[in-house]
Amino acid sequence: MFKLLTMEDVVRIPPEKFGRTIKKVAREQVRLRYENMIDEELGYVVYVVDVDVEPVGRILPGDGSTYHKAKIQLLTFYPELQEIVEGEVVEVTDFGAFVRIGPEDALVHVSQIVDDYITYDEKHGVLQGKETHRTLGKGDRVRARIIAVGFPKGGASGKIGLTMRQPFLGRLDWIEEETKKQQGEGKG
């Protein structure tokens, strides 16, 4: 889920940036520190929306920089367990499909695609159900539920696991077929 978060922090303005507009410099410094950061509390920091910096700062002994209190507004993406998301399949492998949800790619393991035996057709780059003959390939739009979220310790990318093995989840045209099928059964 995307969120707008407002937080307070202290922004360091290095001496070589003195003389420039403090708001612009503070925004640059905050962007360097926060954008593209992955944090267990904040989630994925996508963008620094605004920085409201106090014009009067402090100088610490031994450091020529000034330190200013600031209110920072961030656009973040925080995947939550059981959240329903939609995205596009960006890669297909023999063990599953990677789906772009927000700023991150999440994995749908082959065991979580459909209630069927799945095979990988490397030539065509698709996963296919043995009984259902449903295929999943690059570019397909899907709806899935988040079943696992792991934030990294010390840097790298986070891990998000998805399932499509529940009613009204899967490739969007599969969902449409199932909905029409259920509506047809209800009329009888």
C-alpha positions as CSV (number, residue, x, y, z in Angstrom):
1,M,0.0,0.0,0.0
2,F,1.3,3.5,-0.9
3,K,1.3,6.0,2.0
4,L,2.3,9.6,2.6
5,L,4.3,9.8,5.8
6,T,5.3,12.9,7.6
7,M,8.3,12.6,10.0
8,E,10.8,14.9,11.7
9,D,14.6,14.5,11.3
10,V,17.7,16.6,11.4
11,V,19.3,17.6,8.1
12,R,23.0,18.1,7.7
13,I,24.0,21.0,5.4
14,P,27.7,20.7,4.4
15,P,29.8,23.9,4.2
16,E,30.3,23.7,0.5
17,K,26.5,24.1,0.1
18,F,26.3,27.3,2.1
19,G,25.1,30.3,0.1
20,R,22.5,28.2,-1.8
21,T,18.8,28.1,-1.0
22,I,18.5,26.1,2.3
23,K,15.3,24.4,1.2
24,K,16.8,23.1,-2.0
25,V,19.9,21.9,-0.3
26,A,17.9,20.2,2.5
27,R,15.8,18.5,-0.1
28,E,18.9,17.2,-1.9
29,Q,20.3,15.9,1.3
30,V,17.1,14.2,2.4
31,R,16.7,12.6,-1.1
32,L,20.2,11.2,-0.9
33,R,19.5,9.8,2.6
34,Y,15.9,8.4,2.1
35,E,15.0,7.8,-1.6
36,N,15.3,4.1,-2.6
37,M,15.8,3.1,1.0
38,I,14.1,0.0,2.3
39,D,13.3,0.1,6.0
40,E,11.2,-2.2,8.3
41,E,9.3,0.8,9.7
42,L,9.0,3.0,6.6
43,G,8.8,0.3,3.9
44,Y,10.1,1.3,0.5
45,V,10.8,5.0,0.3
46,V,9.8,5.9,-3.2
47,Y,10.0,9.7,-3.3
48,V,10.6,12.8,-1.0
49,V,7.5,14.9,-1.5
50,D,8.5,17.9,0.6
51,V,11.0,19.1,3.1
52,D,10.2,22.0,5.5
53,V,13.5,23.0,7.1
54,E,14.1,25.4,9.9
55,P,16.4,28.2,8.7
56,V,18.4,28.4,11.9
57,G,20.6,25.4,12.6
58,R,23.3,24.2,15.0
59,I,27.1,23.7,14.5
60,L,28.7,20.8,16.2
61,P,32.3,21.0,17.4
62,G,34.7,19.5,14.9
63,D,32.2,19.7,12.0
64,G,31.7,22.8,9.9
65,S,28.3,21.7,8.7
66,T,25.1,23.0,10.1
67,Y,22.3,20.8,11.4
68,H,18.7,21.8,10.9
69,K,15.4,20.4,12.2
70,A,13.1,19.5,9.4
71,K,9.7,18.0,8.7
72,I,9.9,15.6,5.8
73,Q,7.0,14.2,3.8
74,L,7.7,10.8,2.1
75,L,5.8,8.7,-0.4
76,T,6.3,5.1,0.7
77,F,5.2,1.7,-0.4
78,Y,4.6,-0.7,2.6
79,P,3.4,-4.2,1.6
80,E,1.2,-5.7,4.2
81,L,0.4,-9.3,4.8
82,Q,-3.0,-10.4,3.3
83,E,-3.2,-7.2,1.2
84,I,-4.6,-7.7,-2.3
85,V,-2.4,-6.2,-5.1
86,E,-2.4,-6.0,-8.8
87,G,0.6,-6.0,-11.0
88,E,2.3,-7.1,-14.2
89,V,4.4,-10.3,-14.7
90,V,7.9,-9.0,-15.5
91,E,9.8,-12.3,-15.5
92,V,8.9,-16.0,-15.6
93,T,11.3,-18.8,-14.4
94,D,10.9,-22.5,-13.8
95,F,10.2,-21.8,-10.1
96,G,7.6,-19.1,-10.5
97,A,6.8,-15.6,-11.8
98,F,8.0,-12.2,-10.6
99,V,5.2,-9.6,-10.5
100,R,5.9,-5.9,-10.3
101,I,3.8,-4.4,-7.5
102,G,4.7,-0.8,-6.8
103,P,8.4,-0.2,-6.7
104,E,9.3,-3.9,-6.1
105,D,9.0,-7.3,-7.7
106,A,7.2,-10.0,-5.8
107,L,7.5,-13.8,-6.3
108,V,4.5,-16.1,-7.1
109,H,6.0,-19.5,-6.6
110,V,4.7,-22.2,-9.0
111,S,2.9,-23.9,-6.1
112,Q,0.9,-20.6,-5.6
113,I,-0.3,-19.9,-9.1
114,V,-3.2,-22.3,-9.7
115,D,-4.5,-25.5,-8.1
116,D,-2.9,-27.6,-10.8
117,Y,0.4,-29.2,-11.8
118,I,2.5,-26.4,-13.4
119,T,5.2,-26.9,-16.1
120,Y,7.6,-24.4,-17.4
121,D,7.7,-23.9,-21.2
122,E,11.2,-22.4,-21.6
123,K,10.8,-21.9,-25.4
124,H,7.7,-19.7,-24.9
125,G,8.6,-18.4,-21.5
126,V,5.4,-19.4,-19.8
127,L,4.1,-21.5,-16.9
128,Q,1.2,-23.8,-17.9
129,G,-1.3,-25.8,-15.9
130,K,-1.4,-29.4,-16.9
131,E,-5.2,-29.8,-16.4
132,T,-6.5,-26.2,-16.8
133,H,-4.1,-25.3,-19.6
134,R,-4.0,-21.8,-18.2
135,T,-0.7,-20.0,-18.9
136,L,1.1,-17.3,-17.2
137,G,3.7,-15.2,-19.1
138,K,5.6,-12.0,-19.2
139,G,3.2,-9.0,-19.6
140,D,0.2,-10.7,-18.0
141,R,-1.8,-8.6,-15.5
142,V,-2.6,-10.4,-12.3
143,R,-4.3,-10.0,-8.9
144,A,-2.6,-11.6,-5.9
145,R,-2.5,-11.7,-2.1
146,I,0.6,-10.9,-0.2
147,I,1.5,-13.9,2.0
148,A,5.1,-13.1,3.0
149,V,7.1,-9.9,3.5
150,G,10.7,-9.8,4.5
151,F,12.7,-6.6,4.9
152,P,16.5,-6.9,4.4
153,K,19.1,-6.5,7.2
154,G,21.8,-4.3,5.8
155,G,20.8,-3.3,2.4
156,A,19.7,-5.5,-0.5
157,S,16.2,-5.9,-1.8
158,G,13.3,-7.0,0.3
159,K,11.3,-10.2,-0.3
160,I,7.6,-10.3,-1.0
161,G,5.7,-13.6,-1.6
162,L,2.3,-13.8,-3.3
163,T,-0.4,-16.3,-3.9
164,M,-3.0,-16.5,-6.6
165,R,-4.6,-19.8,-5.3
166,Q,-7.7,-18.3,-3.9
167,P,-11.1,-17.2,-5.4
168,F,-10.9,-14.0,-7.5
169,L,-7.1,-14.1,-7.7
170,G,-4.9,-14.9,-10.7
171,R,-4.6,-13.5,-14.2
172,L,-7.3,-10.9,-14.7
173,D,-9.0,-12.7,-17.6
174,W,-9.1,-15.9,-15.4
175,I,-11.0,-13.9,-12.8
176,E,-13.4,-12.5,-15.4
177,E,-14.1,-16.0,-16.7
178,E,-14.8,-17.3,-13.1
179,T,-17.0,-14.3,-12.3
180,K,-19.1,-14.9,-15.5
181,K,-19.3,-18.6,-14.8
182,Q,-20.6,-18.0,-11.2
183,Q,-23.1,-15.4,-12.4
184,G,-24.4,-17.9,-15.0
185,E,-24.8,-20.6,-12.4
186,G,-26.7,-18.2,-10.1
187,K,-29.4,-17.5,-12.8
188,G,-30.5,-21.1,-13.1
